[in-house]
Amino acid sequence: MANVAVVGSQWGDEGKGKIVDWLSERADVVVRFQGGHNAGHTLVVDDVTYALSLLPSGVVRKGKQALIGNGVVLDPWALVDEIERCRQLGLEIDERRLGIAENTPLILPVHSALDHARERARGAEKIGTTGRGIGPAYEDKVARRAVRLSDLADEDRLRGALTELFRHHSALARGMGEPEPDFDEHLRMLQEVAPMVLPYRARVWQQLAEARRRRERVLFEGAQGAMLDIDHGTFPFVTSSNTVAGQASAGAGVGPAQVGYVLGITKAYTTRVGSGPFPTELDDEVGTRLGERGREFGTVTGRKRRCGWFDAVMVRQAVQISGISGIAFTKLDVLDGFDELRICVGYRLGDERIDYFPTAPDEQAAVEPIYEVVPGWSESTFGARSWADLPANCVKYVRHVEELIGVPIALLSTSPKREDTILVRDPFED
């Protein structure tokens, strides 16, 4: 049976949470493989809204195994809070349903403090991070000084790991003119939270190997989007992890061949949160209309998202980088009522027309979109559950997007509700 990896094909916020939740009905195991609690997924199930940041979206379905892989950076206090919020909404979450890789790096208060200090120092040139310590935690992982989940199980090991971490962060704080972090307070807080998170400690790689032997279906859940990838995105205005499908293997602890079908979640228009280039951004009433109709505010931060027309060049590039097999096209209903729609089919860079998104930051900021105008539709697509429910011009728009990005549409989403989904082809059966 096929496994499926779900990744974003734009700048995140494409609606991955709903699609993962919808697909998880067909899966046995759902595993997060990168990012942290800077990425929010909103699910609407039986008129109950779940705002998830760390927990895999499959946790809202009974009988599914939810795993957090080693590619994630974990804030243990945020995890405890999120679990409690979910329990208050009626979800049963215990160590039988949730497992966290024992080698997962932890996000500590010192990381968030550094995140905020750096953004203040950058001033107008700030990256636009959520300030939750994601980047600094990944830095410590790569520098081999991270405190990991397994360290919480042994006080001597925890003290040693924290001492190594503070050797760097204390010097860094002094150099930036910031208050030095409090070692004893960090140690106390970690000792206090340890019994709340250690029950979830697991060998995720082993659990996934066992799932494979049982021929169970695994759903790999990504966060953010391809254009926020640390290598392939709009650097330096990116996140601190690899968001493309290749990370599903390393971030969960499985071989590349086990990832299977790659489903790219793609919004019918384009949005972005924070700083950085955005070729199709609309600073007019159309952009405002898209934002209001799409309720474009961040799940985690509440920040207003920037909005623009669909960028086929960018999505086509994401398709190639992630090896995307098919697209889940989301928020189609937001385009209802437009007389005409625009699709970016190329860029103008100086006197040259190009068909790719450039790497250099100055060139990314300088590209101008080349638009193709297509007719819109006046009928409502909200809640549509079959092709027959879609207006003719809407179907033409979807089919044209398929041609421009080079992969087929596998799913269409027409509202936040899990039932309002049109299945074109089942990724688990493809």
Buried (B, 14 or more C-beta within 10 A) or exposed (E): EBBBBBBBBBBBBBBBBBBBBBBBEBBBBBBBBBBBBBBBBBBBBEEEEBBBBBBBBBBBBEEBBBBBBBBBBBBBBBBEBBBEBBEEEEBEBEEEBBBBBBBBBBBBBBBBBBBBBBBEEEEEEBBBBBBBBBBBBBBBBEEEBBBBBBBBEEEEBBBEBBEBBBEBBBEBBEEEEBEEBEBEEBBEBBEEBBEBBBEBBBBBBEBBBEBBEEEBBBBBBBBBBBBBBBEBBBBEBBBBBBBBBBBBBBBBBBEEEBBBBBBBBBBBBBBBBBBBBBBBBBEEEBBEBBBEBBEBEBBBBEEEBBBBBBBBBBBBBBBBBBBBBBBBBBBBBBBBEBEEBBBBBBBBBEEEEBEBBBEEBEBBBBBEBBBBEBEBBEBEBBEBBEEEBBBEBBBBBBEBBBEBBEBEBBBBBBBBBBEBBBEBBBBBEB
